[in-house]
Amino acid sequence: MPELLAVRLRAAVPAALWGGLALLAAGLVGEGAAAQSACRADEVIITGGTAAGAQGGTGTGHQARFSVEIADDAGERALGLMNRPEMARSHGMLFVYEKPQPVSFWMANTLIPLDMIFTDQHGVVTRVHSEAVPLDRTPIPGGDAVFAVLEINGGLAEAMGIMPGDVLRHPAFGAAAADPCAE
């Protein structure tokens, strides 16, 4: 029945108007896709390739998504991922600071190996520390102007090709982000 209706509609609508309707429908599909790519507070998307390649990334075109918990105050940042025996592969924790600053992390009371992805205020990855050792108290410096740090399971950054120059997409980076969120 729907096929018959489409045939009758096609016959009744002039070709020029039909083409305009097709373009309008394509535009609406495009808008839906853009809405789906809008940022979520509980998700980080990391891209490398065209956007990151201009800033020193690999140009590989990779993308990774992580469901994240947010640590954006001193108490949450101090606790971090301590005392957790495991974390799902596609999960992580995003530490967000009020302004760019020097930061160091350590693994005291952290039971799982972690990769630490340090970014600037635009979401550009400036440093990746791989496979931080559980329970180690040795400071892991991130740099002098760190705005956010994404912690994920140890070994994933290398496995996914995440490296300096890649870009994190998340609302925390605001309108000046290297890959800003769609509104």
FIZAMAR-129938 format. One record per residue (C-alpha): residue number from 1; residue in one letter; x, y, z. Coordinates in Angstrom, 3 decimals. Layout:
REM FIZAMAR-129938
r k->NUM; r->A; u->X; v->Y; w->Z
...
END
This chain:
REM FIZAMAR-129938
r k->1; r->M; u->0.000; v->0.000; w->0.000
r k->2; r->P; u->2.722; v->2.623; w->0.811
r k->3; r->E; u->4.393; v->1.882; w->-2.553
r k->4; r->L; u->1.132; v->2.620; w->-4.403
r k->5; r->L; u->0.736; v->5.923; w->-2.541
r k->6; r->A; u->4.309; v->6.914; w->-3.442
r k->7; r->V; u->3.690; v->6.138; w->-7.128
r k->8; r->R; u->0.484; v->8.199; w->-7.166
r k->9; r->L; u->2.187; v->11.087; w->-5.334
r k->10; r->R; u->5.135; v->10.999; w->-7.738
r k->11; r->A; u->2.770; v->11.155; w->-10.730
r k->12; r->A; u->0.796; v->14.078; w->-9.286
r k->13; r->V; u->3.756; v->16.274; w->-8.329
r k->14; r->P; u->5.642; v->18.142; w->-11.107
r k->15; r->A; u->9.271; v->16.992; w->-11.548
r k->16; r->A; u->10.795; v->20.322; w->-10.424
r k->17; r->L; u->8.752; v->20.330; w->-7.220
r k->18; r->W; u->9.584; v->16.656; w->-6.615
r k->19; r->G; u->13.305; v->17.466; w->-6.817
r k->20; r->G; u->12.824; v->20.292; w->-4.290
r k->21; r->L; u->11.007; v->17.949; w->-1.920
r k->22; r->A; u->13.834; v->15.423; w->-2.244
r k->23; r->L; u->16.402; v->18.119; w->-1.353
r k->24; r->L; u->14.289; v->19.220; w->1.604
r k->25; r->A; u->14.041; v->15.624; w->2.826
r k->26; r->A; u->17.804; v->15.209; w->2.456
r k->27; r->G; u->18.313; v->18.386; w->4.471
r k->28; r->L; u->16.106; v->17.084; w->7.248
r k->29; r->V; u->18.056; v->13.827; w->7.339
r k->30; r->G; u->21.252; v->15.875; w->7.562
r k->31; r->E; u->19.846; v->17.884; w->10.454
r k->32; r->G; u->18.991; v->14.670; w->12.286
r k->33; r->A; u->22.525; v->13.410; w->11.829
r k->34; r->A; u->23.937; v->16.702; w->13.161
r k->35; r->A; u->21.659; v->16.539; w->16.191
r k->36; r->Q; u->22.936; v->13.051; w->16.915
r k->37; r->S; u->26.532; v->14.326; w->16.891
r k->38; r->A; u->25.796; v->16.973; w->19.510
r k->39; r->C; u->27.883; v->16.626; w->22.648
r k->40; r->R; u->26.675; v->14.870; w->25.750
r k->41; r->A; u->27.982; v->15.575; w->29.253
r k->42; r->D; u->28.453; v->11.843; w->29.876
r k->43; r->E; u->30.448; v->11.127; w->26.713
r k->44; r->V; u->33.826; v->12.046; w->25.234
r k->45; r->I; u->34.570; v->11.593; w->21.543
r k->46; r->I; u->38.217; v->11.568; w->20.481
r k->47; r->T; u->39.078; v->12.172; w->16.853
r k->48; r->G; u->42.302; v->12.039; w->14.947
r k->49; r->G; u->42.757; v->12.721; w->11.295
r k->50; r->T; u->41.767; v->15.844; w->9.418
r k->51; r->A; u->41.073; v->18.132; w->12.394
r k->52; r->A; u->43.869; v->16.711; w->14.482
r k->53; r->G; u->46.266; v->16.328; w->11.558
r k->54; r->A; u->46.507; v->20.097; w->11.214
r k->55; r->Q; u->47.745; v->20.223; w->14.779
r k->56; r->G; u->50.254; v->17.392; w->14.615
r k->57; r->G; u->47.951; v->14.362; w->14.870
r k->58; r->T; u->48.391; v->11.166; w->12.929
r k->59; r->G; u->45.958; v->11.912; w->10.139
r k->60; r->T; u->44.598; v->8.381; w->10.526
r k->61; r->G; u->40.968; v->9.444; w->10.798
r k->62; r->H; u->40.287; v->7.366; w->13.904
r k->63; r->Q; u->37.485; v->8.029; w->16.359
r k->64; r->A; u->36.893; v->6.676; w->19.861
r k->65; r->R; u->33.934; v->7.166; w->22.231
r k->66; r->F; u->33.938; v->6.786; w->25.980
r k->67; r->S; u->31.127; v->7.057; w->28.499
r k->68; r->V; u->32.582; v->9.227; w->31.233
r k->69; r->E; u->32.121; v->10.293; w->34.792
r k->70; r->I; u->33.062; v->13.916; w->35.397
r k->71; r->A; u->35.445; v->15.027; w->38.142
r k->72; r->D; u->35.208; v->18.808; w->38.098
r k->73; r->D; u->35.765; v->19.853; w->41.689
r k->74; r->A; u->38.678; v->19.305; w->44.072
r k->75; r->G; u->37.009; v->16.467; w->46.011
r k->76; r->E; u->35.999; v->14.501; w->42.900
r k->77; r->R; u->39.425; v->15.002; w->41.329
r k->78; r->A; u->41.188; v->13.827; w->44.507
r k->79; r->L; u->39.124; v->10.609; w->44.614
r k->80; r->G; u->39.266; v->9.895; w->40.876
r k->81; r->L; u->39.174; v->6.188; w->40.055
r k->82; r->M; u->40.656; v->5.030; w->43.364
r k->83; r->N; u->39.625; v->1.694; w->44.880
r k->84; r->R; u->37.808; v->0.407; w->41.793
r k->85; r->P; u->38.704; v->-3.172; w->40.896
r k->86; r->E; u->37.648; v->-2.762; w->37.241
r k->87; r->M; u->36.238; v->-0.384; w->34.656
r k->88; r->A; u->34.306; v->-1.219; w->31.500
r k->89; r->R; u->36.380; v->-0.953; w->28.319
r k->90; r->S; u->34.346; v->1.945; w->26.888
r k->91; r->H; u->34.299; v->3.970; w->30.119
r k->92; r->G; u->36.551; v->6.569; w->31.666
r k->93; r->M; u->36.759; v->9.607; w->33.889
r k->94; r->L; u->37.193; v->13.171; w->32.651
r k->95; r->F; u->38.964; v->15.490; w->35.091
r k->96; r->V; u->38.146; v->19.130; w->34.297
r k->97; r->Y; u->39.882; v->22.156; w->35.835
r k->98; r->E; u->38.627; v->25.716; w->36.183
r k->99; r->K; u->41.539; v->27.026; w->34.086
r k->100; r->P; u->44.665; v->25.598; w->32.419
r k->101; r->Q; u->47.332; v->24.774; w->34.998
r k->102; r->P; u->50.237; v->22.450; w->35.801
r k->103; r->V; u->48.962; v->19.052; w->36.968
r k->104; r->S; u->50.465; v->15.762; w->38.094
r k->105; r->F; u->48.629; v->12.527; w->38.786
r k->106; r->W; u->49.603; v->9.457; w->40.758
r k->107; r->M; u->48.149; v->5.999; w->41.180
r k->108; r->A; u->47.928; v->5.701; w->44.982
r k->109; r->N; u->44.916; v->3.492; w->45.817
r k->110; r->T; u->44.170; v->2.999; w->42.116
r k->111; r->L; u->43.813; v->-0.708; w->41.418
r k->112; r->I; u->43.733; v->-0.823; w->37.610
r k->113; r->P; u->46.320; v->0.325; w->35.040
r k->114; r->L; u->45.254; v->3.536; w->33.320
r k->115; r->D; u->46.129; v->5.651; w->30.315
r k->116; r->M; u->46.060; v->9.388; w->31.034
r k->117; r->I; u->45.220; v->11.695; w->28.141
r k->118; r->F; u->46.133; v->15.311; w->28.938
r k->119; r->T; u->44.522; v->18.159; w->26.953
r k->120; r->D; u->44.705; v->21.911; w->26.647
r k->121; r->Q; u->41.709; v->24.247; w->27.035
r k->122; r->H; u->40.653; v->23.593; w->23.418
r k->123; r->G; u->40.487; v->19.811; w->23.875
r k->124; r->V; u->43.677; v->19.133; w->21.928
r k->125; r->V; u->45.673; v->16.201; w->23.314
r k->126; r->T; u->49.065; v->17.452; w->24.500
r k->127; r->R; u->50.383; v->14.298; w->26.164
r k->128; r->V; u->49.446; v->10.645; w->26.616
r k->129; r->H; u->50.836; v->8.647; w->29.520
r k->130; r->S; u->50.308; v->4.945; w->28.876
r k->131; r->E; u->49.878; v->2.125; w->31.353
r k->132; r->A; u->50.188; v->3.984; w->34.658
r k->133; r->V; u->51.110; v->1.382; w->37.278
r k->134; r->P; u->48.460; v->0.576; w->39.913
r k->135; r->L; u->49.275; v->1.690; w->43.474
r k->136; r->D; u->52.396; v->3.638; w->42.354
r k->137; r->R; u->52.921; v->6.972; w->44.101
r k->138; r->T; u->55.341; v->8.367; w->41.516
r k->139; r->P; u->53.975; v->11.675; w->40.132
r k->140; r->I; u->52.959; v->11.635; w->36.470
r k->141; r->P; u->53.298; v->15.189; w->35.130
r k->142; r->G; u->50.824; v->16.303; w->32.491
r k->143; r->G; u->52.321; v->19.628; w->31.508
r k->144; r->D; u->52.065; v->23.295; w->32.436
r k->145; r->A; u->48.726; v->24.211; w->30.826
r k->146; r->V; u->46.443; v->21.219; w->31.365
r k->147; r->F; u->42.709; v->21.911; w->31.282
r k->148; r->A; u->41.362; v->18.344; w->31.270
r k->149; r->V; u->42.574; v->14.771; w->31.674
r k->150; r->L; u->40.787; v->11.691; w->30.408
r k->151; r->E; u->41.613; v->8.445; w->32.213
r k->152; r->I; u->40.818; v->5.228; w->30.365
r k->153; r->N; u->41.851; v->1.593; w->30.778
r k->154; r->G; u->45.569; v->1.038; w->30.341
r k->155; r->G; u->46.656; v->0.177; w->26.808
r k->156; r->L; u->43.572; v->1.563; w->25.041
r k->157; r->A; u->45.213; v->4.815; w->23.906
r k->158; r->E; u->47.852; v->2.919; w->21.961
r k->159; r->A; u->45.385; v->0.310; w->20.693
r k->160; r->M; u->43.076; v->3.071; w->19.403
r k->161; r->G; u->45.860; v->5.253; w->18.022
r k->162; r->I; u->45.204; v->8.146; w->20.427
r k->163; r->M; u->48.143; v->10.542; w->20.483
r k->164; r->P; u->49.126; v->14.210; w->20.874
r k->165; r->G; u->47.321; v->16.381; w->18.346
r k->166; r->D; u->44.083; v->14.376; w->18.523
r k->167; r->V; u->41.002; v->16.244; w->19.730
r k->168; r->L; u->38.483; v->15.548; w->22.509
r k->169; r->R; u->34.890; v->16.650; w->21.999
r k->170; r->H; u->32.964; v->17.420; w->25.182
r k->171; r->P; u->30.858; v->20.373; w->26.440
r k->172; r->A; u->33.571; v->21.234; w->29.010
r k->173; r->F; u->35.713; v->22.774; w->26.243
r k->174; r->G; u->33.056; v->25.355; w->25.329
r k->175; r->A; u->32.720; v->27.393; w->22.157
r k->176; r->A; u->36.508; v->27.834; w->21.721
r k->177; r->A; u->37.032; v->24.063; w->21.422
r k->178; r->A; u->39.056; v->22.674; w->18.530
r k->179; r->D; u->35.989; v->20.488; w->17.803
r k->180; r->P; u->33.088; v->22.446; w->19.306
r k->181; r->C; u->29.806; v->20.851; w->20.249
r k->182; r->A; u->26.839; v->21.309; w->17.925
r k->183; r->E; u->24.083; v->23.393; w->19.448
END
